[in-house]
């Protein structure tokens, strides 16, 4: 039985055609998954996706195969494609790696941040608080990514930044369902981290970031375990 479409009716075709079509479809589908439009376990119907994206079924089929290879989609024999449901083990592994990278970022930021950099950190913090006050989960996730991304930038380590970019979209995916319940504590922790970066206290900034990322990992895994059928 075909599931009713839950795509936003007001959204126009989001595919950016100047890039290769299969890449554009792949990127759009990931963003729909990360943003929660396509929930874990959702049956992905090629014809429906092709109609929504304004493309033929071939690039959708190619994108689904690549998404399956990259762990975003499960292809089930005789059933079709479904959005992957992250497991506790997967979340722990990825978020633990992210925690190691983020703690190095916080240390580097405390060593290299300038006055204008600190001012920018507080601006990003304010954006997150505003999104939290508006109960805007998407805004919270984007503000969180922007703040962490800027801390990484301040570390002045291109290799570290590249490694974090490789896991950024999956981290945003995991963070989306906990953005609201984790929000207040997370942004209080951000404030403490910024204060230590501003003080040039690399050891304490690193320690606080480790605690922050560890707490987020634990929170997500508890939510995942408690959710019906492993869904957050």
ABEGO torsion letter per residue (X at the ends): XBBBBABBAABBBABBAABBAAAAAAAAAAAAAAAGABBBGBBBBAAAAAAAAGBBAAAAAAAAAAAAAAGABBBBBGAEBBBBBBBAAAAAAAAAAAAAAAAAAAAAAAAABBAAAAAAAAAAAAAAAAAAAAGBAAAAAAAAAAAAAAAAAAAGBAAAAAAAAAAAAAAAAAAAAAAAAAAAAAAAAAAAAAAAAAAGBAAAAAAAAAAAAAAAAAAAAAAAAABBGGBX
